[in-house]
Amino acid sequence: MFITNVAAQEQGRAQTSRETTHDSLNQKDKQNRKQGTWFFQVAPLRGEPGYTRFGNYRDDQKQGAWYTLDTEGRLMSIEHFRRDILDGQAQYYEKGKLVCDGQYRAFSAQQKIDSIWITDPITLYDTLVAITNYQGPLKHGVWRYYDATSGQLVKEEIYQVDDLVSEKTFQYTSVTDSMRIEQRKQALPHNKKGHYRPPAGKGRVLQD
């Protein structure tokens, strides 16, 4: 709810800024580099839905949290960037409901080799591993997927530098199914009212 309110407030500020002569959005410095908060609106095209996206630039590179909203103002994604590469928590939504939550790991673009701690999923020992620089987002850590209707967790994946090391799926009984099971229980002969029961003291197990 807090994130949604922030997104709505930022969208409202962007609309107000466009109506004033002193717009602080979408600014560039003397070197023509994007700086500060930028606000983009993309119209639907060739069957692809339109969206609104906003976040901060630092020296022409995305930095920190970036929000994407659909044409109805509902969250589509919240992603975090470091030096223009996805890094940290990422959340994805369908019609404003969370369906995916995970972590990305960004590598330094200024280095040929970067290092990262890898946790063995069996022994839980941590090892520092040198990785060749890779320009692009890498899944790293726990990724969880949720049912858009019920919000229930349906799958969990664990990644180590974009390699899937374990996967677990979850199954739940829906409210409708639970009601059907209860109705079947109540329909069983021994649960019906008036069902014959032996007199008190009868039907006991005989002991030697």
C-alpha positions in Angstrom: 0.0 0.0 0.0 2.8 2.4 0.9 4.6 1.7 -2.4 1.4 2.1 -4.4 0.8 5.5 -2.7 4.4 6.6 -3.4 3.9 5.7 -7.1 0.6 7.6 -7.3 2.2 10.6 -5.6 5.1 10.6 -8.0 2.8 10.3 -10.9 0.8 13.2 -9.6 3.9 15.3 -9.1 5.0 14.5 -12.7 1.6 15.7 -14.0 1.9 18.9 -12.0 5.5 19.5 -13.1 4.5 19.3 -16.8 1.9 22.0 -16.2 4.4 24.4 -14.7 7.2 26.4 -16.3 9.8 25.2 -13.7 9.8 21.5 -14.4 12.4 19.6 -12.3 11.9 16.3 -14.2 13.8 14.9 -17.1 16.8 17.2 -16.6 20.3 16.9 -18.2 23.5 18.4 -17.0 26.0 20.4 -19.1 27.6 17.2 -20.3 24.1 16.1 -21.7 23.8 13.4 -19.0 20.5 12.5 -17.4 20.3 13.6 -13.8 17.7 13.3 -11.1 14.1 12.0 -11.6 12.9 11.1 -15.1 9.4 10.3 -16.1 8.4 8.3 -19.2 5.0 7.6 -20.7 4.9 4.9 -23.4 1.7 4.6 -25.5 0.3 1.2 -26.5 1.8 0.0 -29.8 1.1 -3.1 -32.0 -0.8 -5.0 -29.3 1.8 -4.2 -26.6 0.3 -2.4 -23.6 1.2 1.1 -22.7 2.9 2.0 -19.4 4.5 4.7 -17.3 8.0 4.4 -15.8 9.9 6.7 -13.5 13.0 6.7 -11.3 16.3 8.4 -10.8 19.4 8.9 -13.0 22.9 9.6 -11.8 25.3 10.6 -14.5 23.1 9.1 -17.3 22.8 5.7 -15.4 19.7 4.4 -13.6 20.2 4.3 -9.9 18.0 3.0 -7.1 14.3 2.1 -7.4 12.4 2.4 -10.7 8.6 2.0 -10.9 6.5 0.8 -13.8 2.7 1.4 -13.8 0.1 0.3 -16.3 -2.4 2.6 -18.0 -4.7 2.3 -15.0 -2.0 3.3 -12.5 -1.5 -0.2 -11.1 2.0 -1.4 -10.3 3.7 -3.6 -12.9 7.2 -3.7 -11.5 9.6 -2.3 -8.9 13.2 -2.8 -9.8 16.5 -1.6 -8.3 19.5 -0.5 -10.3 23.1 0.0 -9.7 25.1 1.8 -12.4 22.3 1.1 -14.9 22.2 -2.6 -14.2 19.5 -4.5 -12.3 20.8 -5.1 -8.7 18.9 -6.0 -5.6 15.2 -6.7 -5.1 12.8 -6.9 -8.0 9.1 -7.3 -7.8 6.6 -8.0 -10.6 2.9 -7.5 -10.6 -0.2 -8.5 -12.6 -3.0 -6.0 -12.3 -1.4 -4.6 -9.2 -1.0 -8.0 -7.4 2.4 -9.4 -6.6 3.3 -12.5 -8.7 7.1 -12.6 -8.5 9.7 -11.4 -6.0 13.5 -12.0 -6.3 17.0 -10.7 -6.3 19.4 -9.6 -9.0 23.1 -9.3 -8.8 25.0 -6.7 -10.8 28.7 -6.8 -11.6 31.0 -3.9 -11.8 31.2 -2.6 -15.4 34.7 -1.1 -14.6 36.2 -4.5 -13.8 37.0 -7.5 -15.9 36.6 -9.9 -12.9 34.2 -9.5 -10.0 33.9 -11.6 -6.8 30.8 -12.8 -5.0 30.1 -15.0 -2.0 28.4 -18.3 -3.0 26.5 -20.4 -0.4 26.4 -24.2 -0.9 22.7 -25.1 -0.5 23.6 -28.4 1.2 26.6 -27.6 3.5 25.7 -23.9 3.8 29.4 -23.0 3.6 30.2 -19.7 2.0 32.9 -19.5 -0.7 34.3 -16.4 -2.4 34.2 -17.0 -6.1 35.8 -14.9 -8.9 33.3 -14.3 -11.8 34.1 -12.9 -15.2 32.3 -9.6 -15.7 28.9 -9.9 -17.3 26.9 -7.0 -18.6 23.4 -7.8 -17.7 21.1 -8.9 -14.9 21.8 -12.2 -13.1 19.4 -13.9 -10.8 21.0 -14.6 -7.4 19.3 -15.8 -4.3 15.7 -16.8 -3.6 12.9 -16.1 -6.2 9.3 -16.6 -5.2 6.3 -16.9 -7.4 2.7 -16.2 -6.3 -0.8 -17.0 -7.6 -2.2 -13.7 -8.8 -5.7 -14.5 -7.6 -5.2 -16.0 -4.2 -1.7 -14.5 -3.4 -0.5 -18.0 -2.3 3.1 -19.0 -2.8 3.2 -21.5 -5.7 6.9 -21.9 -6.4 10.3 -21.1 -4.9 13.6 -21.1 -6.8 17.2 -20.6 -5.5 19.8 -19.2 -7.9 23.5 -18.9 -7.6 24.8 -16.3 -10.2 22.0 -17.2 -12.7 22.3 -21.0 -12.1 19.2 -22.7 -10.7 20.4 -24.9 -7.8 17.0 -25.9 -6.3 13.3 -25.6 -7.0 10.2 -26.3 -4.9 6.6 -26.1 -5.8 3.6 -25.7 -3.4 0.0 -26.9 -3.7 -2.9 -25.5 -1.7 -6.5 -26.5 -1.2 -8.8 -23.8 -2.3 -11.7 -22.6 -0.1 -14.2 -24.2 -2.6 -12.4 -27.5 -2.4 -12.3 -27.4 1.4 -16.1 -26.8 1.5 -16.6 -29.8 -0.8 -14.4 -32.0 1.4 -16.4 -31.0 4.5 -19.7 -31.7 2.7 -18.5 -35.2 1.8 -17.5 -35.8 5.4 -20.9 -34.7 6.7 -22.6 -37.0 4.1 -20.9 -40.1 5.4 -23.3 -42.5 7.2 -21.7 -42.3 10.6 -21.9 -38.5 10.6 -25.6 -38.3 9.8 -28.2 -37.5 12.5 -30.2 -40.5 13.6 -27.5 -42.9 12.6 -27.7 -46.1 14.7 -25.2 -46.3 17.6 -24.9 -49.2 20.0 -26.2 -48.8 23.5 -23.9 -47.6 26.2 -21.5 -50.3 27.3 -21.9 -52.2 24.0 -19.3 -52.5 21.4 -16.4 -52.4 23.9 -13.3 -54.3 23.1 -13.0 -57.5 25.3 -9.8 -57.8 27.2 -8.2 -61.0 28.6 
